[in-house]
Amino acid sequence: MLDFGYKPHSKITEFIVGLTQHWELFPLPGVYNITPSICSIGFRYDPSILALSNKSRTAYSRLVDRITRDIGLVDKKQLSDRAIVHIPVTYGGKFGKDFDDVLQKCGLRREEFIDLHCARSYIVYMIGFAPGFPYLGPLDDRLRVPRKSRPREKVPVGSVAIASSMTGIYPGAYPGGWNLIGTTPMKMFDISQDESSRLVTGDRVKFYPIDHNKFQFWKEKKIS
């Protein structure tokens, strides 16, 4: 595991994206899986492959040397230059069952909350927990609420949610403990597509509000 601290930051995400892309082009010997996370990169490797090339040193030490060298070579990707993915959201009511409770905890009116949630562009820190689920941040301090004390057994597909310093989108009907504030009609994960996940680590995301009618139109027309 290669750690970059414990607090999410766009600069950390830039470095993680740069390194993982570098290793896609120049694979690490013996490594068969690389998993980027919010503040770390995980490696799964076969020590027997590394040991064959130099029996005088351990496989782990050889891998560490190569990773350390590459860290010094790789340029950080400028993620701020990426195009922003705009995602429509219908807030509150049946589309966001925790919305009223969140408003009360934040001490905000409906319009104030929506304006704040849609005001900034978020970085995709990682895709995880479930296929296509993006961890987006940082969330405005005025919108921060803790996770629910008791997770739901099944969260509706497309639910937009917040928890602590992040916001996210449930791409499928999964269990979840985040606070549901709205729903997007946009499909976030499609296994039939070559790029199954709508978002990838390092993407920029911005939400915009739509009403119930536009939501239904979007769903009926199956706009992707």
TILUMBA-65423 format. One line per field, with one value per residue: residue number from 1; x, y, z of N, C-alpha, C in turn; residue in three letters. Coordinates in pm, whole numbers, always signed. Example, Ala and Ser with C-alpha at 12.3 -4.5 7.8 and 13.67 -1.06 7.14 Angstrom:
2
resi = (1/2)
npx = (+1319/+1285)
npy = (-569/-225)
npz = (+780/+708)
capx = (+1230/+1367)
capy = (-450/-106)
capz = (+780/+714)
cpx = (+1320/+1290)
cpy = (-330/+3)
cpz = (+780/+787)
resn = (ala/ser)
This chain:
224
resi = (1/2/3/4/5/6/7/8/9/10/11/12/13/14/15/16/17/18/19/20/21/22/23/24/25/26/27/28/29/30/31/32/33/34/35/36/37/38/39/40/41/42/43/44/45/46/47/48/49/50/51/52/53/54/55/56/57/58/59/60/61/62/63/64/65/66/67/68/69/70/71/72/73/74/75/76/77/78/79/80/81/82/83/84/85/86/87/88/89/90/91/92/93/94/95/96/97/98/99/100/101/102/103/104/105/106/107/108/109/110/111/112/113/114/115/116/117/118/119/120/121/122/123/124/125/126/127/128/129/130/131/132/133/134/135/136/137/138/139/140/141/142/143/144/145/146/147/148/149/150/151/152/153/154/155/156/157/158/159/160/161/162/163/164/165/166/167/168/169/170/171/172/173/174/175/176/177/178/179/180/181/182/183/184/185/186/187/188/189/190/191/192/193/194/195/196/197/198/199/200/201/202/203/204/205/206/207/208/209/210/211/212/213/214/215/216/217/218/219/220/221/222/223/224)
npx = (+84/+59/+69/-75/-134/-418/-624/-850/-764/-738/-486/-362/-524/-464/-196/-222/-378/-197/+16/-108/-189/+60/+164/-2/+94/+361/+409/+441/+676/+567/+340/-3/-241/-358/-491/-642/-718/-883/-679/-461/-274/-321/-139/-124/+80/+298/+537/+716/+773/+916/+1133/+1274/+1432/+1632/+1785/+1923/+1799/+1499/+1165/+984/+1147/+1257/+1031/+951/+1168/+1135/+882/+937/+1123/+961/+777/+927/+955/+710/+484/+248/-93/-290/-578/-767/-796/-961/-1265/-1585/-1824/-2161/-2430/-2769/-3009/-3293/-3424/-3517/-3839/-3992/-3771/-3551/-3525/-3417/-3388/-3535/-3473/-3198/-3189/-3287/-3087/-2873/-2961/-3065/-3251/-3447/-3380/-3138/-2973/-2970/-2854/-2596/-2504/-2490/-2313/-2031/-1763/-1693/-1435/-1367/-1274/-1236/-1350/-1558/-1664/-1907/-1961/-1902/-1968/-1915/-1692/-1718/-1584/-1442/-1710/-1912/-1864/-2093/-2283/-2233/-2310/-2335/-2296/-2584/-2713/-2818/-2788/-2962/-3120/-3154/-3087/-3238/-3182/-2963/-2965/-2866/-2640/-2518/-2249/-2065/-1775/-1820/-1997/-2204/-2309/-2544/-2508/-2653/-2904/-2818/-2718/-2688/-2556/-2555/-2690/-2983/-3044/-3145/-3220/-3071/-3152/-2967/-2782/-2542/-2382/-2315/-2299/-2295/-2158/-1838/-1684/-1782/-1840/-1974/-1824/-1478/-1187/-1055/-1210/-1410/-1703/-2023/-2327/-2669/-2994/-3309/-3661/-3951/-4089/-3897/-3728/-3885/-3917/-3652/-3605/-3800/-3726/-3489/-3237/-2889)
npy = (-120/+216/+510/+838/+1006/+1105/+1276/+1375/+1534/+1747/+1762/+1530/+1342/+1407/+1323/+1049/+968/+1032/+854/+596/+597/+612/+363/+200/+232/+166/-109/-243/-483/-807/-716/-757/-628/-302/-75/+222/+452/+687/+823/+666/+399/+69/-237/-551/-825/-1073/-1225/-1422/-1381/-1139/-1218/-1392/-1244/-1127/-1274/-1197/-998/-906/-956/-761/-538/-478/-404/-178/-7/+38/+162/+391/+518/+574/+750/+980/+1042/+1083/+1320/+1532/+1511/+1764/+1803/+1997/+2092/+1922/+1840/+1930/+1713/+1735/+1687/+1615/+1678/+1596/+1735/+1647/+1547/+1250/+1192/+1247/+1134/+1205/+1471/+1688/+1648/+1686/+1956/+2072/+2004/+2141/+2396/+2544/+2691/+2536/+2633/+2757/+2544/+2384/+2564/+2588/+2322/+2288/+2477/+2443/+2271/+1929/+1697/+1368/+1160/+887/+571/+344/+110/+23/-87/+182/+380/+708/+889/+1207/+1533/+1845/+1880/+2163/+2327/+2409/+2226/+1989/+1687/+1410/+1056/+838/+689/+439/+236/+216/-73/-88/+136/+361/+347/+578/+766/+1068/+1165/+1272/+1275/+1352/+1501/+1466/+1405/+1186/+937/+687/+418/+191/-24/-41/-127/+141/+416/+688/+1025/+1085/+1314/+1374/+1270/+1148/+1123/+1031/+760/+595/+373/+117/-193/-294/-121/-23/+153/+120/+265/+580/+785/+843/+811/+1126/+1276/+1573/+1705/+1856/+1950/+2014/+2154/+1997/+1988/+1783/+1716/+1739/+1541/+1309/+1324/+1290/+1026/+881/+927/+807/+928/+938)
npz = (+0/-91/+68/+94/+301/+505/+450/+208/-100/-385/-505/-418/-546/-811/-826/-775/-995/-1201/-1147/-1163/-1431/-1552/-1482/-1624/-1878/-1843/-1708/-1376/-1282/-1203/-1073/-1057/-1012/-962/-740/-711/-449/-223/-80/-130/-294/-384/-419/-574/-596/-744/-575/-657/-926/-927/-772/-933/-1104/-956/-717/-496/-358/-185/-310/-235/-169/-416/-558/-412/-467/-742/-749/-598/-764/-989/-879/-860/-1125/-1252/-1375/-1215/-1292/-1441/-1325/-1315/-1568/-1699/-1874/-1743/-1603/-1625/-1415/-1380/-1120/-927/-645/-309/-154/-280/-421/-270/+21/+266/+262/+383/+653/+645/+570/+800/+987/+880/+890/+677/+405/+143/-120/-68/+11/-225/-404/-293/-308/-581/-660/-675/-847/-822/-737/-850/-618/-593/-732/-585/-325/-452/-792/-1003/-816/-723/-516/-419/-382/-247/-9/+57/+365/+499/+433/+551/+704/+933/+857/+835/+1130/+1112/+845/+528/+391/+121/-123/-350/-707/-860/-660/-511/-268/+59/+296/+573/+458/+189/-123/-316/-563/-598/-804/-836/-684/-383/-43/+198/+391/+360/+348/+175/-72/-319/-662/-960/-1306/-1478/-1603/-1421/-1429/-1655/-1759/-2013/-2171/-2311/-2155/-1862/-1629/-1568/-1458/-1373/-1164/-1081/-1253/-1307/-1159/-1178/-1037/-1138/-1088/-1167/-1245/-1151/-1387/-1593/-1506/-1544/-1823/-1905/-1815/-1960/-2223/-2216/-2201/-2223)
capx = (+0/+130/-19/-50/-199/-552/-722/-866/-725/-728/-346/-336/-592/-385/-77/-266/-415/-76/+91/-179/-181/+198/+185/-74/+185/+487/+366/+535/+701/+508/+216/-117/-356/-333/-620/-635/-819/-891/-548/-363/-277/-294/-72/-120/+190/+348/+679/+802/+817/+1022/+1249/+1349/+1526/+1743/+1764/+1997/+1715/+1361/+1071/+926/+1243/+1269/+909/+957/+1265/+1075/+775/+1001/+1180/+854/+718/+1010/+951/+576/+427/+111/-190/-366/-717/-853/-814/-1057/-1402/-1674/-1941/-2277/-2525/-2896/-3061/-3419/-3400/-3624/-3958/-3966/-3640/-3447/-3605/-3354/-3362/-3590/-3395/-3068/-3210/-3301/-2957/-2783/-3018/-3075/-3373/-3434/-3309/-3000/-2901/-2950/-2755/-2463/-2465/-2466/-2224/-1892/-1732/-1634/-1341/-1392/-1158/-1220/-1469/-1544/-1778/-1986/-1921/-1952/-2002/-1810/-1673/-1697/-1561/-1492/-1842/-1916/-1874/-2229/-2369/-2180/-2385/-2277/-2369/-2698/-2674/-2862/-2793/-3074/-3086/-3158/-3098/-3285/-3084/-2948/-2975/-2755/-2635/-2405/-2205/-1941/-1718/-1833/-2124/-2187/-2425/-2561/-2534/-2743/-2984/-2729/-2730/-2609/-2582/-2545/-2816/-3035/-3095/-3206/-3199/-3039/-3199/-2852/-2731/-2403/-2305/-2378/-2203/-2295/-2070/-1694/-1653/-1905/-1866/-1987/-1716/-1355/-1108/-996/-1309/-1475/-1848/-2104/-2470/-2764/-3128/-3418/-3787/-4006/-4125/-3775/-3678/-3963/-3883/-3519/-3616/-3879/-3647/-3369/-3120/-2771)
capy = (+0/+342/+607/+981/+1077/+1061/+1379/+1389/+1663/+1736/+1738/+1388/+1271/+1430/+1239/+910/+948/+1033/+730/+479/+604/+579/+218/+135/+236/+101/-197/-283/-627/-892/-658/-797/-544/-174/-21/+357/+488/+831/+873/+557/+306/-67/-322/-696/-868/-1209/-1211/-1520/-1323/-1043/-1285/-1462/-1155/-1091/-1353/-1141/-900/-951/-904/-638/-427/-443/-333/-46/+74/+77/+258/+515/+580/+626/+866/+1095/+1067/+1110/+1452/+1533/+1548/+1883/+1761/+2115/+2115/+1826/+1886/+1901/+1630/+1799/+1583/+1672/+1622/+1643/+1736/+1641/+1465/+1108/+1179/+1260/+1112/+1266/+1610/+1778/+1629/+1750/+2100/+2110/+1992/+2244/+2528/+2611/+2677/+2447/+2699/+2781/+2417/+2344/+2655/+2553/+2190/+2299/+2591/+2410/+2146/+1830/+1603/+1227/+1110/+745/+491/+232/+59/-52/-47/+309/+477/+809/+969/+1341/+1634/+1853/+1938/+2290/+2303/+2436/+2113/+1865/+1614/+1276/+941/+795/+593/+307/+236/+153/-200/-72/+276/+366/+374/+718/+856/+1159/+1163/+1337/+1224/+1417/+1601/+1421/+1374/+1070/+894/+541/+373/+74/-37/-101/-76/+262/+496/+830/+1099/+1098/+1450/+1386/+1159/+1184/+1028/+988/+628/+610/+251/+32/-301/-324/-25/-46/+230/+91/+368/+715/+867/+775/+891/+1245/+1355/+1686/+1690/+1967/+1919/+2122/+2106/+1985/+1961/+1649/+1693/+1714/+1411/+1207/+1332/+1230/+882/+824/+935/+728/+1009/+885)
capz = (+0/-99/+134/+74/+409/+543/+419/+63/-158/-531/-543/-397/-654/-932/-821/-787/-1135/-1281/-1123/-1217/-1576/-1587/-1470/-1733/-1993/-1806/-1598/-1272/-1289/-1100/-1020/-1140/-986/-897/-698/-654/-349/-200/-38/-137/-408/-340/-517/-555/-681/-730/-538/-726/-1052/-897/-714/-1037/-1173/-868/-596/-383/-291/-171/-409/-182/-179/-558/-596/-349/-541/-870/-721/-555/-884/-1073/-812/-894/-1269/-1303/-1356/-1164/-1394/-1408/-1338/-1331/-1711/-1753/-1896/-1631/-1629/-1563/-1374/-1334/-995/-869/-501/-210/-174/-303/-486/-167/+142/+384/+229/+485/+774/+621/+575/+941/+1052/+827/+914/+549/+327/+28/-229/-24/+6/-365/-463/-242/-359/-725/-687/-700/-917/-732/-797/-818/-543/-626/-758/-494/-249/-550/-927/-1052/-711/-711/-394/-472/-280/-110/+11/+131/+510/+545/+395/+609/+805/+948/+802/+914/+1233/+1067/+698/+459/+328/-24/-166/-489/-812/-898/-545/-481/-123/+124/+426/+616/+368/+51/-185/-403/-641/-598/-941/-831/-560/-285/+95/+214/+509/+332/+351/+39/-94/-451/-755/-1097/-1406/-1557/-1568/-1378/-1454/-1757/-1786/-2157/-2238/-2294/-2034/-1788/-1529/-1624/-1404/-1332/-1070/-1139/-1326/-1241/-1164/-1129/-1038/-1164/-1050/-1264/-1177/-1168/-1527/-1670/-1463/-1613/-1964/-1917/-1797/-2068/-2347/-2189/-2237/-2156)
cpx = (+88/+36/+25/-116/-340/-661/-732/-828/-705/-584/-308/-400/-516/-264/-115/-304/-292/+4/+22/-177/-40/+219/+98/+14/+314/+461/+478/+553/+638/+376/+100/-244/-311/-468/-602/-747/-814/-755/-440/-375/-239/-232/-88/-15/+230/+498/+771/+853/+930/+1148/+1334/+1457/+1646/+1723/+1837/+1915/+1572/+1274/+1014/+1020/+1261/+1147/+909/+1054/+1206/+966/+834/+1061/+1071/+786/+797/+1002/+818/+533/+286/+17/-268/-515/-811/-879/-915/-1194/-1489/-1793/-2059/-2385/-2653/-2946/-3198/-3408/-3530/-3741/-3924/-3830/-3524/-3511/-3546/-3338/-3412/-3513/-3259/-3081/-3218/-3167/-2861/-2834/-3032/-3214/-3343/-3347/-3163/-2917/-2869/-2846/-2613/-2414/-2427/-2359/-2084/-1879/-1657/-1535/-1380/-1267/-1130/-1355/-1456/-1673/-1866/-1943/-1985/-1986/-1889/-1809/-1631/-1674/-1473/-1628/-1829/-1939/-2017/-2326/-2331/-2270/-2326/-2358/-2486/-2654/-2714/-2876/-2922/-3028/-3080/-3183/-3142/-3174/-3082/-2954/-2847/-2755/-2513/-2375/-2072/-1895/-1737/-1978/-2100/-2317/-2430/-2597/-2629/-2817/-2903/-2766/-2647/-2652/-2568/-2684/-2862/-3099/-3165/-3179/-3164/-3097/-3085/-2803/-2581/-2317/-2383/-2277/-2194/-2203/-1923/-1642/-1776/-1940/-1870/-1871/-1596/-1281/-1041/-1092/-1358/-1626/-1915/-2251/-2551/-2905/-3224/-3546/-3837/-4035/-4003/-3714/-3751/-3933/-3749/-3528/-3690/-3803/-3518/-3243/-3001/-2681)
cpy = (+124/+451/+750/+1063/+1028/+1163/+1396/+1528/+1644/+1707/+1591/+1307/+1287/+1336/+1092/+877/+941/+904/+608/+479/+570/+428/+137/+128/+161/+12/-230/-435/-701/-841/-693/-718/-417/-110/+118/+381/+638/+890/+767/+481/+168/-149/-469/-749/-1012/-1202/-1308/-1464/-1224/-1111/-1353/-1376/-1118/-1160/-1297/-1039/-951/-887/-771/-520/-383/-363/-191/+46/+125/+182/+394/+590/+646/+748/+993/+1134/+1121/+1253/+1439/+1580/+1672/+1854/+1880/+2146/+2020/+1890/+1845/+1817/+1691/+1694/+1647/+1601/+1682/+1626/+1718/+1552/+1318/+1085/+1189/+1253/+1173/+1417/+1706/+1769/+1697/+1902/+2149/+2107/+2103/+2385/+2610/+2594/+2590/+2511/+2723/+2654/+2379/+2433/+2619/+2419/+2196/+2403/+2551/+2285/+2056/+1743/+1461/+1173/+963/+687/+368/+201/-28/-6/+85/+412/+578/+877/+1108/+1442/+1747/+1920/+2068/+2261/+2321/+2322/+1983/+1811/+1473/+1170/+908/+688/+450/+307/+173/+21/-187/+74/+278/+402/+523/+815/+938/+1180/+1239/+1268/+1288/+1518/+1568/+1407/+1260/+1035/+741/+494/+254/+72/-113/-57/+51/+346/+645/+894/+1129/+1236/+1467/+1263/+1214/+1080/+973/+851/+638/+488/+162/-72/-334/-231/-59/+27/+223/+198/+504/+804/+781/+868/+1008/+1331/+1472/+1676/+1817/+1928/+2040/+2069/+2098/+1952/+1819/+1617/+1663/+1579/+1300/+1205/+1262/+1078/+818/+823/+854/+800/+957/+999)
cpz = (+0/-46/+107/+184/+431/+510/+268/+16/-308/-576/-523/-510/-785/-938/-840/-931/-1224/-1268/-1185/-1370/-1626/-1584/-1566/-1858/-1967/-1685/-1500/-1279/-1173/-1044/-1113/-1110/-913/-866/-637/-556/-326/-167/-48/-268/-353/-453/-478/-652/-649/-699/-612/-858/-1029/-847/-821/-1099/-1086/-734/-475/-304/-285/-279/-363/-199/-324/-604/-538/-425/-671/-849/-682/-673/-968/-1011/-847/-1041/-1318/-1273/-1302/-1275/-1349/-1430/-1357/-1479/-1772/-1773/-1778/-1678/-1553/-1538/-1320/-1207/-965/-718/-422/-245/-189/-367/-386/-30/+269/+370/+338/+616/+762/+627/+719/+1011/+1006/+854/+788/+488/+204/-82/-193/-35/-138/-431/-420/-299/-507/-759/-730/-786/-821/-808/-757/-750/-577/-666/-669/-422/-335/-688/-969/-946/-695/-574/-440/-360/-333/-105/+89/+280/+562/+514/+464/+721/+816/+874/+892/+1014/+1195/+915/+645/+397/+176/-57/-313/-588/-845/-783/-529/-330/-72/+256/+458/+511/+220/+8/-283/-473/-639/-739/-949/-699/-456/-143/+108/+332/+487/+332/+209/+21/-228/-536/-892/-1193/-1493/-1510/-1540/-1404/-1550/-1802/-1934/-2235/-2213/-2171/-1945/-1686/-1595/-1582/-1370/-1237/-1140/-1219/-1240/-1263/-1112/-1144/-1081/-1140/-1169/-1187/-1209/-1314/-1614/-1633/-1539/-1763/-1991/-1912/-1914/-2200/-2338/-2238/-2158/-2108)
resn = (met/leu/asp/phe/gly/tyr/lys/pro/his/ser/lys/ile/thr/glu/phe/ile/val/gly/leu/thr/gln/his/trp/glu/leu/phe/pro/leu/pro/gly/val/tyr/asn/ile/thr/pro/ser/ile/cys/ser/ile/gly/phe/arg/tyr/asp/pro/ser/ile/leu/ala/leu/ser/asn/lys/ser/arg/thr/ala/tyr/ser/arg/leu/val/asp/arg/ile/thr/arg/asp/ile/gly/leu/val/asp/lys/lys/gln/leu/ser/asp/arg/ala/ile/val/his/ile/pro/val/thr/tyr/gly/gly/lys/phe/gly/lys/asp/phe/asp/asp/val/leu/gln/lys/cys/gly/leu/arg/arg/glu/glu/phe/ile/asp/leu/his/cys/ala/arg/ser/tyr/ile/val/tyr/met/ile/gly/phe/ala/pro/gly/phe/pro/tyr/leu/gly/pro/leu/asp/asp/arg/leu/arg/val/pro/arg/lys/ser/arg/pro/arg/glu/lys/val/pro/val/gly/ser/val/ala/ile/ala/ser/ser/met/thr/gly/ile/tyr/pro/gly/ala/tyr/pro/gly/gly/trp/asn/leu/ile/gly/thr/thr/pro/met/lys/met/phe/asp/ile/ser/gln/asp/glu/ser/ser/arg/leu/val/thr/gly/asp/arg/val/lys/phe/tyr/pro/ile/asp/his/asn/lys/phe/gln/phe/trp/lys/glu/lys/lys/ile/ser)
